[in-house]
């Protein structure tokens, strides 16, 4: 019985005296900057920690956490907003990291700045996202001539919606400035960001 008790004490002691290095974590906050001004917290975004291939879901305020890690060098990878995934290097030593905050700059080919250039160059567009076959309304050409603007339909391969909204809202503000609100009664209702 003494031998069994001694072995049990040794076993319990070995469990509690083991290195706690796999109890480290990395946590922080993630925000995405679209174009020149819109910072959003993406809902249901999942980010990856390499080389372990752990995944973390972003909560409603942008927080994330990777747990049960060992000391070492990791890369947090964001895949959703750019053609090329963005990686952020972080090194865990003896303590967890609790404020590894990340701002991702989304790859926007259209944004407020591009809209302002288009307005200046008299090349304003109202952006649409259709499908494989674009939809053309009977009187849309009259609207385009009347307000010196044209509709542009990306079809089924649009850029990021936040980028399109930022572009269109800049164009909406310019139309409001030039024509008041009357154009809003005549515009196609499927223009992105109008509602």
C-alpha positions, 0 to 999 in steps of 0.5 A: 500500500505504501508503494502504491501511495508513493507511486501515486504521489510521484505521478500527481507531482509530475503532472503539476510540475510539468512545463505550462508552456502550452497554456499560452495564448494570443488575443487582440482585436481586428478591424478592416479599413476599406478605401480611405475611411471605412473601418468595419468589424467583419462579422463571422470572419475566421482567421488562421494561426500558422504553422499550427493551423488553429482557427479563431472566429472574430466576435461582434466587436472584432476580438479574437483569441488563440489558446493552448499555444507553446512558445514560438513564432506564429503568423496570423493570416487574414484571407478574406479581404485581399487577393493575397492573404495578409500575415502578421508575425507574432512571437510568444515567449514566456507570457501570453500576448493579450493586445495583438491588435490588427488593422487590415487594409482591404484591397479596394480598386474603387473607393471614395478617392477614386469616386472623387477623381471620377467626379472631377474628370466627369466620369461618374458611375453608379455601380451595380452588382448583377449576375451573369446576364446584366439587367438593363431598364428601358429608361436608364439611358434617359437618366444617364443623359439627364444626370451626366452619369452612367450605370456600371454593372460588375456582373457576378464578379464584383469587388468587395461590397464595402468598397462599392458602397464607399464609391457609390455614397460619394457619387450620391453626395455629388448628385445631391449637391448638383440636383437635390434629392429628385434624382433619387426618385428616378434612379434604379433601385438596385444601385448598391448602397442606395437604401 
